């Protein structure tokens, strides 16, 4: 854009000079006296046109001036040297302008040695910390992988136990809503049972043996918890379960201390759990001392949970579903730690839920003292 403006100003200046000379007939000193202001726009135009272009224009004007002096003024010999020496000076100037090359000087960045050393030290420090973090992450990843493998094995074992429990009774559909044949055994007869390696066994051929009165739904859903006995031990819990009794909120931490509570850490975690007779997911009963007993971890889960989940799934399927349910802790004599629990369940008007089982209160690798709940590792 500045070249275009320079050319316009240059043409206008030349035209002005030509007008002063030709139209107004300025000659000699008179022309110089009236035309000198034209020099200023001439210089401005040359500045806008740039160094190299100015050199070419100046050279062209010098050639014209030389021709004018020689051809028009008839300068010859010494007279040409005397009159035309300024032309030589301006020729050198124009050639210098043409030959000049505009270069952009790239500034050199000076980096002090101290700055380089400081940057190097920071980089080395960061690399060292990064290596430490990578090592720690690698170690954590290995630890997490080992824990995940261990948890996967435990889950597989629990799933296997739950499948076995279901095969032993939780999924059998042999029940009806009429009185069952056979009689339910007494707590004393169950307390006399010996553990032979199978933690959950069926009772009364897995027949719940509830009476017709037990199975009525005329009063709707209900739950009842018996009083503690003279030794402060928990006794039986009964309910007619329905979706309406199921909790709507998260369970709070347990604080009740049942009899036989002599808990400690073992290889698989805590030895004992505060075990609900009727699971929280079925009725929402939580810190109720009449509904909590000291049970081993394996008694609580997966053994009891297997049957609780079956009942819960059935209740959640329809608001009209009912299950008659009873859980009885089995103590022997005056012992404070239960020998096990008996669980009975019967769906009303359906054979979807029907079981009568006994779960031994034992833990693999541990010998329990049922008198007070103390324990030791099995040799």
Buried (B, 14 or more C-beta within 10 A) or exposed (E): EEEEEBBEBBEBBBEBBEEBBEEEEBEEEEBEEEBEEBEEBBEBBBEBBBBBBBBEBBBEBBEEBBEEBBEEEEBEEEEBEEEBEEBEEBBEBBEEBBEEEEEEEEEEEEEEEEEEEEEEEEEEEEEEEEEEEEEEEEEEEEEEEEEEEEEEEEEEEBEEBBBBBBEBBBBBEEBEBEEBEEEBBEBEEBBEBEEEEEBBBBBBEBBBBBEEEBBEBEEEBEBEBBEBEEEEBBBBBBBBBBBEBBEEEEEEEBEBEBBBBBBEEBEEEEBBBBBBBBBBBBBBBBEBBBBBBBBBBBBBBBBBBBBBBBBBEBBEEEEEBBBBBBBBBBBBEEBBBBBBBBBBBBBBEBEBBBBBBBBBBBBEEBEBBBEBBEBEEEE
